[in-house]
């Protein structure tokens, strides 16, 4: 499950994962929370202390679609991923690579929300 909050004043989308992250969770998150306005917002994606039930192939599909969406964004929105479990870190690094290859938004991985928010300039 992914809980989402949007701070329009700060232009920040915060997605907090709970339990086990699945392909369906990410699909729903992208479909319902990536509207035209929010695509220009920075993103804090908190995936700490969770597990995942998805393949690298599924993550590749999400990365490809995210990269296509990000082609149309103005400005330089960034995504910060917070993760601390090896499985989630591996998936996050794979996602980061897909965005780098597409010259999409800048994505960085962090061990804490505080460090991620500081990098986003939202602390």
N, C-alpha and C positions, 0 to 999 in steps of 0.2 A: 504494500500500500504506500502511496505517496500523498502526503498532505501538502497543500500548496497555500502560500499566502503571498499577496501582491501588495507591495508598498509603492503606490503610484507617485508619492512625493519623493521618495528616495530612488525611484525607478529601479526597484529590486524585486525579483521573483525569488522566493525561498521555497525550495522543495525539500521536504523532510521524509525520508524513507523509514518505514517501520516493518519489522518482521523479516520476511523474505521478499527480495526484489525479483519480479518476474518480467518476462517479455511483455506480457499484457499490461503490467503496471506502467512501463515506459511508453508503450503505445498509447495508452489512455492519457498519460501526462502530456505527451507531445501533441496529441489531437485536441485536447481541451484547453491547454494553457499556453500555447504558442500562437496567440493571435497577433495581428499586425502591430499593436501597441507594445505588447510584452516582448516581442522579438528585439526591440531596441533597448530593453532593460538588461542590466547585469543579472546574473543568476548565481544563487548560492544553492548548491545541490548537496544536501547532507545525507550521506550514506554510511554513517558511522554505526558500529555495533549491530550490523545486520548481516544476513547471508543473501545469496543470490541463487536463483534457479533459472539460468539463461546461458546460452552458448555464445561463443565469440562470433559466430555467424549472425546470431540475432542482434548482438551489439553492433556489428558491422552495418546491418540494415538501418539501425537507429542513427548511427553516426553518419551514414550516407544521407538519410533524410534530413537530419539536423543541418548538415552542410549545405544542402539545397535551400532550405529555409533561410539560412544565414547569408546566402548570396544576396538577398534582397534587403538586408538591414542597413540602415544608415548609422553613421557614427562607428564607434568601436566597442560594442558591448562585450563583456568578458563573462566567463563562467568559471566559478571556483567549486571544486568538488572536495568534500571532506570525507575521508575514508580512513579506516584503521584496520580492517580485516584483509589478509593477503588476497583472498578471492576477489574482493571488491576493488582493491588497489589495482590488481591485474586488469580487470574490466575497465576501470577508469583510465588507466594508461593506454589501453587499446582504443578507447573512445577519443582520448587526446590525440593519438596518432591519426585517427581518421579526420579529425578537424584540421590538423596541421597539413595533411596531404591535400585537403580541399581549400587551403588558405582561408579557412573560416574564422570564426571568432576565436580569440585567445582563450585557452583552457588550461588551468593549473590545478594541481592536486595538493591538498593540505591535510595536516593531522588534526587541526582544530578549527572550529568556527571563527574564533578570534583572529587567527592568522589569515583565514580566507577573507573575512570582512575587511581586514586592514589592507590586503592586496586589492580588493575591489574599491577601496576608498570609502567604505561605508561604516567604519568603526566608530 
